[in-house]
Structure formats: C-alpha cells, structure tokens
Amino acid sequence: MSFRTKLWAALGLVVLGLLVWKLGIDWARAVRTERGEVAVTGFRSAHFGDAEEAVRAAIEKDFPGAEVQSAESPVERTKLLVIRAKDILPESGNAQVIYVLGYRSKALIQVNVFWGTQLTPDITPRALGITAALLKQHFAAQDFVAESVVQDKKLATGAVLVFSGSDAAGHLVRLLYQETDVPTKPVEQKPSSVAKTDKEKKDAAVASVEPKRKVAALRLSYVKDPKNPDIFKVEDGAF
C-alpha cells in the first residue's frame, strides 16, 4: 500500500475527530493577512525574531512546567532550546520540540517538532500516518504561495515530503515522514555436527536472518528564512 493510500485511509479514520479538534492560529501561528494570504510567524506563542527570554516565556505558556534543555549545534553554532511534550495532537504520543536561535541574531529562526518510535516506542506507523494526515489537511487548506506547495513527494532518501509550502515572505512549513526497517536481536543458532539436507540448510538460513522492526518518524519544521539561514558559515575567500 502506497504512502498516499495510507494517508487517505488515515484521514477516513479521523473524520469524527476532526469535528472536535481545533488547529487554529495557536498551533502554527499560520494566520491570514488582510489580503487573505497565509502568514507563518512561528510556532504557537513563539514568534520568529523572539529573543531567548521571549522564547522561554512562550514555552512556559504553551507547555507549562516543561523542562527546557539547551544545547548548541556544533556545525551551525545555533542555540537549541529542547523540550518534550505529550499528545501535542490527539493520541500522537511523545514529541520533541526544538527551538532554534540564530547564530548572529540570537533570535528564533526555526522550530522543529519530532514524533516517532524513538520517542514513543509503541507508536505505530499507522498512528503517525494519522498525525501526518491531520497536519497535511490543515496546511493544504491554507493559502500558501501556489508554486511553493508540494504534497506526497517521495524523496531519494526514501522519505515522503507530505507537505511543503511557503508564505509570501518566504517562511517555510515542511512536513516529512519516513519509515525504516531496522534489525532487532539476531536469532541464535546452535551449532550442530549432524549433516543437514539442502532443505534443512535453507530453513536454517532463513531462521538466522535478523528479524526487523519498522521505525517511523515524522518531522514538522517552521523555518523563517530557508534560503539564507542565520547559521555559521565559512566566509568566502577565507580558505
């Protein structure tokens, strides 16, 4: 079954839930301008351009009591404020939210929201598909710049670009889904000195293959300036 088919099947399962679920401007800060165009200004109470103190205040407002961990991206040299939250969307499991502060500006330039089996081990690809379907339907209904919109595109990495779109100012929303089969603990095979038939050898070979489990991940990003991000760069002519 293709990802597109899974996505529409998931949508069908959550129609009733959509009747009582609100995504509104508090979810993505995707508001409409006076001309009716969408304007992506950040994530919930955190706005692009906010200094660290304002971002921390927004986190406390949106996720009261959440523990904020800080780190630095070693390559981009941006500061990261990281929290964990549960059920940001109904039954979506645990999520990790990363607020990225620019290298030079020290202000909010990007927010990434992650869901997946690494955060919620018992969540299924189907459940993540429902979350992806909800978000895709919400964003697809917004008036993003038409030529910027991409939906359900299979990438070379195997991931699916569920939705991508930019507002008139170039602010980007990007929703990416990926499934990967990873090996679990190999099946132990006891050595035997008894000669095996060809069929027994074949059965043994099949049994010795490492069993696999499916790992799924969903990433939602809001990016202030994807073309010219405020990150550390080696200056032209420096080397």
Steps between C-alpha positions, in 0.01 A plus 500: 500500500649837399551782749233703320249216548597465866459874546147508356405191700622675812296807414189289475559367851520843657210686338300498824803611694542798270153621595617571854869566441630855459822593328450878479767766517633374835635190325726637233464874517374464144278806485340683211601844383251771404513367142410150619849354451653267756783639713715256696644690795627223727367219719215564742606786732859511373555747215784519251741768621429441870805515727577204728318650800182546294528146357534357851194696610308364198603144590377546856170637370446222245648212702477590870765330710690358203870448569707704256839366404745715309772396259703636212515364149874428454492571126242775461584654840138578567354468848234235555227501763354150525190370677291184511121515480225238485204493262557836335243357263245242627659157552820602321724379782809676627651782301828685513486871421822678409513881486799623298658839575710656225881511509526879464155626597456273807131511407252230394557388141350149496288252695508124444243259644588129497282195558588134458588162642822635651290725723196270540619138449151352473364751249418348163563632149121510462468732801772727363322491165188635669701788648654568159155493338357747751785743447498463124128572481543808717787644297346409164200716590723806553577748225872434454676632190369256238829425326669423833258224600616138480300202625576127537833510318728198537858613556821325402563418866178298514325764708168653394459875487141503621464877469719799431391858441617857539317821579553825308792593727678172427435342840487123454288219642633149432356163608717193444419132567736202489482129572807280541541130570766445764631164625419379846703243698620218270358151546759275663581185310641205692790328328436145385733231372213311338499522121202693365298451187474786252154585633625508859787728398256734324265507801794570731616787279153656508478459877838666553398821324473784747135585569413861425267757644364810335616835634298804398565870544308818425661844496322833471713809444424872498787695345533879492745526211587167333703668223725703731498336844670679788766235557880496517661497158860509385548837332577507128873533442591391852650173372 
